[in-house]
Amino acid sequence: MARTISVLKWENEAEVEDAVHDIKAEMDRGGGLSKDTERAMQHSFLVADADLADHFLRQVRKYVPEALHYFEEQGGGA
């Protein structure tokens, strides 16, 4: 049975920063992102408005640069 993942459209910078915190916590625990988390975060990144997507990439670069590769392939590079 397929798992349902909750996908979020970020509405503000605080939600973006919470997402980056979650990414960092998962990376610290397991050395990478689960496929479910990866897909959910990539979707949130893709549907975010441009300013929040840029903020997300800046926060990832600053706090968890080892996770950047999960999002560069999705059009990142700001």
Phi and psi restraints in degrees (value plus and minus 20) as a CYANA .aco file:
   2 ALA   PHI     -94.0   -54.0
   2 ALA   PSI     122.3   162.3
   3 ARG   PHI    -102.5   -62.5
   3 ARG   PSI     122.8   162.8
   4 THR   PHI    -114.9   -74.9
   4 THR   PSI     108.3   148.3
   5 ILE   PHI    -129.2   -89.2
   5 ILE   PSI     125.5   165.5
   6 SER   PHI    -104.4   -64.4
   6 SER   PSI     105.5   145.5
   7 VAL   PHI    -132.6   -92.6
   7 VAL   PSI     116.7   156.7
   8 LEU   PHI    -138.8   -98.8
   8 LEU   PSI     117.7   157.7
   9 LYS   PHI    -117.9   -77.9
   9 LYS   PSI      96.8   136.8
  10 TRP   PHI     -84.6   -44.6
  10 TRP   PSI     113.4   153.4
  11 GLU   PHI    -125.6   -85.6
  11 GLU   PSI     -36.7     3.3
  12 ASN   PHI    -179.2  -139.2
  12 ASN   PSI     152.1   192.1
  13 GLU   PHI     -84.5   -44.5
  13 GLU   PSI     -51.8   -11.8
  14 ALA   PHI     -82.7   -42.7
  14 ALA   PSI     -59.4   -19.4
  15 GLU   PHI     -86.9   -46.9
  15 GLU   PSI     -57.7   -17.7
  16 VAL   PHI     -82.2   -42.2
  16 VAL   PSI     -65.8   -25.8
  17 GLU   PHI     -85.9   -45.9
  17 GLU   PSI     -54.7   -14.7
  18 ASP   PHI     -83.6   -43.6
  18 ASP   PSI     -60.7   -20.7
  19 ALA   PHI     -82.9   -42.9
  19 ALA   PSI     -63.0   -23.0
  20 VAL   PHI     -84.4   -44.4
  20 VAL   PSI     -59.3   -19.3
  21 HIS   PHI     -80.5   -40.5
  21 HIS   PSI     -64.0   -24.0
  22 ASP   PHI     -83.2   -43.2
  22 ASP   PSI     -60.8   -20.8
  23 ILE   PHI     -81.8   -41.8
  23 ILE   PSI     -67.1   -27.1
  24 LYS   PHI     -80.5   -40.5
  24 LYS   PSI     -63.9   -23.9
  25 ALA   PHI     -82.0   -42.0
  25 ALA   PSI     -63.3   -23.3
  26 GLU   PHI     -88.6   -48.6
  26 GLU   PSI     -59.6   -19.6
  27 MET   PHI     -83.6   -43.6
  27 MET   PSI     -61.1   -21.1
  28 ASP   PHI     -84.7   -44.7
  28 ASP   PSI     -57.1   -17.1
  29 ARG   PHI     -93.6   -53.6
  29 ARG   PSI     -65.0   -25.0
  30 GLY   PHI    -142.4  -102.4
  30 GLY   PSI     -18.8    21.2
  31 GLY   PHI      59.7    99.7
  31 GLY   PSI     -18.8    21.2
  32 GLY   PHI    -192.2  -152.2
  32 GLY   PSI    -198.4  -158.4
  33 LEU   PHI    -120.1   -80.1
  33 LEU   PSI     122.9   162.9
  34 SER   PHI     -86.7   -46.7
  34 SER   PSI     138.4   178.4
  35 LYS   PHI     -79.9   -39.9
  35 LYS   PSI     -58.6   -18.6
  36 ASP   PHI     -83.4   -43.4
  36 ASP   PSI     -65.4   -25.4
  37 THR   PHI     -86.4   -46.4
  37 THR   PSI     -63.2   -23.2
  38 GLU   PHI     -77.1   -37.1
  38 GLU   PSI     -69.1   -29.1
  39 ARG   PHI     -84.1   -44.1
  39 ARG   PSI     -62.6   -22.6
  40 ALA   PHI     -83.9   -43.9
  40 ALA   PSI     -65.5   -25.5
  41 MET   PHI     -88.1   -48.1
  41 MET   PSI     -59.2   -19.2
  42 GLN   PHI     -83.1   -43.1
  42 GLN   PSI     -60.5   -20.5
  43 HIS   PHI     -84.3   -44.3
  43 HIS   PSI     -66.3   -26.3
  44 SER   PHI     -79.1   -39.1
  44 SER   PSI     -60.5   -20.5
  45 PHE   PHI     -82.9   -42.9
  45 PHE   PSI     -64.4   -24.4
  46 LEU   PHI     -88.7   -48.7
  46 LEU   PSI     -51.8   -11.8
  47 VAL   PHI    -114.6   -74.6
  47 VAL   PSI     -23.9    16.1
  48 ALA   PHI     -90.1   -50.1
  48 ALA   PSI     131.4   171.4
  49 ASP   PHI     -88.1   -48.1
  49 ASP   PSI     141.7   181.7
  50 ALA   PHI     -78.2   -38.2
  50 ALA   PSI     -61.5   -21.5
  51 ASP   PHI     -84.7   -44.7
  51 ASP   PSI     -61.2   -21.2
  52 LEU   PHI     -91.4   -51.4
  52 LEU   PSI     -55.3   -15.3
  53 ALA   PHI     -83.4   -43.4
  53 ALA   PSI     -62.5   -22.5
  54 ASP   PHI     -84.2   -44.2
  54 ASP   PSI     -62.1   -22.1
  55 HIS   PHI     -81.2   -41.2
  55 HIS   PSI     -62.1   -22.1
  56 PHE   PHI     -78.3   -38.3
  56 PHE   PSI     -69.2   -29.2
  57 LEU   PHI     -83.7   -43.7
  57 LEU   PSI     -59.5   -19.5
  58 ARG   PHI     -83.6   -43.6
  58 ARG   PSI     -61.0   -21.0
  59 GLN   PHI     -87.6   -47.6
  59 GLN   PSI     -61.1   -21.1
  60 VAL   PHI     -82.5   -42.5
  60 VAL   PSI     -66.6   -26.6
  61 ARG   PHI     -78.1   -38.1
  61 ARG   PSI     -58.9   -18.9
  62 LYS   PHI     -96.0   -56.0
  62 LYS   PSI     -64.4   -24.4
  63 TYR   PHI    -125.1   -85.1
  63 TYR   PSI     -44.5    -4.5
  64 VAL   PHI    -170.8  -130.8
  64 VAL   PSI      42.8    82.8
  65 PRO   PHI     -79.8   -39.8
  65 PRO   PSI     -44.7    -4.7
  66 GLU   PHI     -87.5   -47.5
  66 GLU   PSI     -31.3     8.7
  67 ALA   PHI    -117.5   -77.5
  67 ALA   PSI     -24.6    15.4
  68 LEU   PHI     -78.4   -38.4
  68 LEU   PSI     -54.5   -14.5
  69 HIS   PHI     -81.3   -41.3
  69 HIS   PSI     -43.3    -3.3
  70 TYR   PHI     -87.0   -47.0
  70 TYR   PSI     -41.7    -1.7
  71 PHE   PHI    -135.5   -95.5
  71 PHE   PSI     -40.6    -0.6
  72 GLU   PHI     -82.5   -42.5
  72 GLU   PSI     -58.7   -18.7
  73 GLU   PHI     -87.2   -47.2
  73 GLU   PSI     -37.3     2.7
  74 GLN   PHI    -111.4   -71.4
  74 GLN   PSI      -5.4    34.6
  75 GLY   PHI      83.9   123.9
  75 GLY   PSI     -12.1    27.9
  76 GLY   PHI     -90.8   -50.8
  76 GLY   PSI     151.8   191.8
  77 GLY   PHI     124.2   164.2
  77 GLY   PSI      -8.6    31.4
